[in-house]
């Protein structure tokens, strides 16, 4: 574990505390879960679950591994710090979820 990784986790946790009013312990749990999922997605395909805005639980198989991603074209959209994008290997499309809604 690098010092910069711990810094990213703390920054993410504080962002959740300030934005959503979570307790620091709950925010740290969410930040660690997010960090672990992103790390697994960068290494290959990761299985995780999150709650959709409709309340439905979705199981996803996503990746951020460079060798599995299609060519990335700019869309002109701003990147939100509250949303995690990933490439869905089942649908072969880019998807996203709110970081606060990550379950496992």
C-alpha positions in Angstrom: 0.0 0.0 0.0 1.4 3.3 -1.0 1.1 6.5 0.9 -0.6 8.1 -2.1 -3.2 5.3 -2.0 -4.1 6.1 1.6 -4.3 9.7 0.7 -6.8 9.0 -2.1 -8.9 6.9 0.3 -9.0 9.7 2.9 -9.9 12.3 0.3 -12.7 10.1 -1.0 -14.0 9.5 2.6 -13.9 13.3 3.4 -15.8 14.0 0.2 -18.5 11.5 1.2 -18.7 13.1 4.7 -19.0 16.6 3.3 -21.4 15.8 0.4 -23.7 13.1 1.9 -23.3 13.8 5.6 -22.1 10.3 6.4 -20.2 9.4 9.6 -16.5 9.2 9.1 -16.5 5.4 9.8 -19.2 4.7 7.2 -17.4 7.0 4.7 -14.1 5.1 5.2 -15.8 1.8 4.6 -17.3 3.1 1.4 -14.0 4.6 0.3 -12.1 1.4 1.0 -14.7 -0.6 -1.0 -14.4 1.8 -3.9 -10.6 1.7 -3.8 -10.6 -2.1 -3.8 -13.1 -2.4 -6.7 -11.1 0.1 -8.8 -7.9 -1.8 -8.1 -9.4 -5.1 -9.2 -10.9 -3.4 -12.3 -7.5 -2.1 -13.3 -6.0 -5.6 -12.9 -8.7 -7.3 -14.9 -12.5 -8.0 -14.7 -14.1 -7.3 -11.3 -17.5 -8.4 -10.1 -19.3 -5.9 -7.9 -22.8 -4.8 -7.0 -24.3 -1.3 -6.6 -27.7 0.2 -6.1 -29.2 1.9 -9.1 -31.0 5.2 -8.7 -34.3 3.3 -9.1 -33.4 1.3 -6.0 -32.7 -1.9 -7.9 -29.5 -3.8 -7.0 -27.3 -4.4 -10.1 -24.5 -7.0 -10.3 -21.8 -5.8 -12.7 -18.7 -7.2 -14.4 -16.5 -4.3 -15.2 -12.9 -3.5 -16.1 -10.5 -0.6 -16.4 -7.6 -2.7 -17.7 -5.9 -1.0 -20.6 -5.7 -4.1 -22.7 -9.5 -4.7 -22.5 -10.8 -1.2 -23.2 -11.9 0.0 -26.5 -10.6 3.2 -28.1 -11.6 6.1 -25.9 -13.1 9.1 -27.7 -13.7 12.4 -25.9 -17.3 13.4 -25.3 -16.7 16.8 -24.0 -18.4 16.0 -20.6 -16.9 17.0 -17.3 -15.8 14.2 -15.0 -17.8 14.0 -11.8 -15.9 13.2 -8.6 -19.0 11.4 -7.3 -19.4 8.9 -10.2 -17.2 5.9 -11.1 -17.1 4.9 -14.8 -16.2 1.5 -16.0 -16.4 -0.7 -19.1 -19.1 -3.3 -18.7 -17.7 -6.5 -20.3 -21.2 -8.1 -20.6 -22.7 -5.2 -22.5 -19.5 -4.0 -24.1 -20.4 -0.4 -23.2 -19.3 2.2 -20.8 -21.4 2.4 -17.7 -21.2 4.4 -14.4 -22.5 4.3 -10.9 -22.6 6.7 -7.9 -19.7 5.8 -5.6 -22.0 6.1 -2.6 -24.2 3.4 -4.0 -21.4 0.7 -4.2 -22.4 -2.4 -2.2 -19.6 -4.9 -2.8 
